[in-house]
Amino acid sequence: MTTPSYDWIAHHALVRGDKLAVHDLASGRKFTYREMNERNSRLAQALRDEFGITRGDRVAVLAENDTNFFETQFACWKLGAIFVPLNWRLSIPELEYIVGDAGPDVIIHDDQFADNATKLAELCDIAHRITWGPSIGDAASYEEVLATHSPLLESEDCTHDDILTIMYTSGTTGRPKGAIITQGMTFWNAVNSVEYYTCAESMINLAFLPLFHTGGLNVFANPTFHFGGTNLVMKTFDPSQALHLLSDPEIGVTHTIGVPANWLFMSQVPEFASASFPTLLAPAVGGSPTPVPLIEAWAEKGLPLQQAYGMTETSPLVLALPADKCSIKIGSAGVPAMHTSVRIVTEDGREADVGETGELWCKGPNITPGYWNWPEATEESFEDGWLKTGDAARRDEDGFYYIVDRWKDMYISGGENVYPAEVESVIYQLTAIGEVSVIGVPDDKWVEVGRAIVVLKEDEELSDTEIINHCRQNLARYKVPQSVIFIDEIPHNATGKVLKRELRDLYGQP
């Protein structure tokens, strides 16, 4: 049996076969690299021989986090097939569009989403289903499929240009786009992660972000596999459980990434006050701008959050804050990864000056070649090889970058650009604030003004006047929200990002 040069799991099965590769925390299952490679190989053989999957065919997965997720990805890797993880929080009509666009021949699902998978198979004419539980109806059992097929002896000889994954963007405006992620992008992302996050064989990564999301799959789960480390997989994020896992020295977690909401919710667990984190080397935060008070709360525990910036289309790492700069460059997303180029471009198309806000552009071997079945979107997103990210950023005199906000979340009040993340960070200084999101609403005089959507901590009281007065003391007048709405819960997507579109729909009227 030969070992393809790009098959990471097969390589580790030879070099460190007895090393623990994955631990599924919900089920308790553990697999070494040798065991994981055999399971990947059995699934690949079954997908090829029983279900007809060959190079370029798509295999979809609709399930919560599980070690089977990774096995499916690496089985596709062996075949040169394309892995399509699906966002289980989407409705059937939303998923119908995505599945119809990707055109998978097989959909693999867990028991929880069996009904949805069955419906999607009918709507999108998917020939085969595999369930992670016992076989039911025309769905084959995942474990039975593995048990009844021998390991694949000869994997496809893939290159870095082969498509590994189609990962669909959230579709906050318009229809979702399938970002193409190649094997090479996945490799370069792992390489880019080394310098700032000390990635190595010794990694023990806690994966709690959804694996259908680039943060869950590619930071730091796939880099952990690249370097031969161990992935601990949480089915879904629970702040108390995550805090316990990160602070337990016997478990020894070294790496994890969360969006700001994950770190916020963990900081609100009562045990946070006495927790310590003796083994954690790389506590990363990304997905959206992180409020400075949240960074400071973790820094006081001796654990400065290492901010990072990336997106689905960049596989995802673009910027990262070196660990020794966390207390010096608070609020910065860091500097470019070694193998990625970045620039900031103003609305009139020129290079932004130091301190000036513009749109972040990037290019490099970790950048998507485009969108699946959508050449128009690909053409619109690139200029001279540079990906236009849609994120507003600025650079300081030392070359450190700051993500100001999503370009589309910015609103204009009295002719001045207002970035909600800056306003939110100021409001978070008030200790009674559990969570806050700021949106722009129409105004007859100023065109748009800010509105703060606020969730208070339990048993806390705070008036809208107190919030607005605090903002007046700490922000320019045009940035101060003109109104405050108190609600019980701010909506998030499956990765923890605030769904500002929903907030604008519900609370965006004058």
C-alpha angles and dihedrals in degrees: 000000000000124000117226110231094236099047101106098184093048089051093052091045087063099039103036104007096157094051115112108253103176140008118193103209096196097053099024092233117151129189132187120218090261091052093044092050091051091051091047089049094049091050091048091051091050094047090052102040104031102028101030098238115162137161112319096013117127128239117192127204124200108182147102119262115305137145087250086071091067093042090057092049093052093042087057088047090057092051099041085242124142123252115216114190113195129214103241092199093068123099123250093258090051092047091044090061093048095045091044090052095047095043100207121190093207132035118198117197145166125243093262093063099036093115093049092047091050091051093048091049089055096044096045100034096242109177100209142032130193121191126203089221130056116315113274128182109327093339115109120223113253094218092046090050090054093045094052098049130068119228117278107259101197121036122200114270098242130181134208089267094062115107111247102173142013106207117186120222119234095261096222087161123027123342122332118266123220107230111209113229116190130202087250093054089053090050095048091048089057090049092048090052095060101074100052102027104038093236112189144134088284092067119127105186126194108212112197103141112095111276091224085069124078091235092055096042103035105029106083107328101076094038087053089056091046092057097038099251131137129269121207108199124207114198091218133352116272114175096212094048093044092050090051093049093049094049100043109101092198091060090046102201110189103174139033139145131208138168116249091267091059092053091043093053092047090051089055094056108106092233090061090082092066100028124117129187109212099165103035110113103165118033100174128189127190145130096092138010111296119228111244094230089059091051090049093049091058093040089058087060089056092256113107109194112238105225118215136179130212144122139215091267093055097052073248124272116095105140131021134177113232112237094241091056098053094098094038101046100036110180095020121125086212134232132318121285112254095255098041130081122209138184137174117231126194125224090262091055102254130123109271119244121237108289093014119123121234142137118297115236125186142181137181144105090297093061122102118255088222147286127314112256092348113097092161092060090046091053093047093049097053136060120183090338094311118123111224102219100195090230124123114229144162134200127221128219091268094056097256117140128223123199103219097186144297106305089229093050091059115103130195119233118184090342094308125114114239121196110202094211091066092052092045091053091056093048090051088065086078107089094215092064115107096176136341137189125185124209134176119247129190117269129185094219106034099026089233136017133183127265122191117215105202138192114191124213115256114285092006126126128203132156128223089242091057091051094048093046090051089053091049090056094050108030140053111266096252090056095054113107113243095207142023129209121194117211136168099239138009113223118245134184121237092277093053098256116142112254098228091172089064091046090052091049092050103035107014099099121101 
